[in-house]
């Protein structure tokens, strides 16, 4: 899901790749070849990405706890801010994911607005 989110704005940066690797490492998972994953994602028709994302979100929901899902959403916010150019599409994806998982992320959105207004 993080890889799909990282290409949602049409750009993929090394900083985003580092965030994906950090999250996987934190979760005790092996880090796949991110370049290979990016290549695979680029071969998926753009209109199909939401379907893949929803399928992954459903699978993650089935085997994760609410705490793990919240942690994922926090990392997703870090990911979209990693390239210093957060798009509306990225926000919409995170908001729809939170809604799908029934997690209130309003405090994350408010914190982000506060940071932006203070130039952070």
NORGI-V764031 format. One record per backbone hydrogen bond with DSSP energy under -1.0 kcal/mol. NH is the residue of the N-H (numbers start at 1). CO is the residue of the C=O. If there is no record, write none. Layout:
nh-><NH	NH>
co-><CO	CO>
This chain:
nh-><5	6	10	17	18	19	20	21	22	23	24	25	26	27	28	29	34	37	38	39	40	41	42	44	48	52	53	54	55	56	57	58	59	60	61	62	63	64	69	70	71	72	73	74	75	76	77	78	79	80	81	82	84	91	92	93	94	95	96	97	98	99	100	101	103	109	110	111	112	113	114	115	116	117	118	119	120>
co-><1	2	7	13	14	15	16	17	18	19	20	21	22	23	25	24	32	33	34	35	36	37	38	41	45	48	49	50	51	52	53	54	55	56	57	58	59	60	65	66	67	68	69	70	71	72	73	74	75	76	77	79	81	87	88	89	90	91	92	93	94	95	96	97	98	105	106	107	108	109	110	111	112	113	114	116	115>
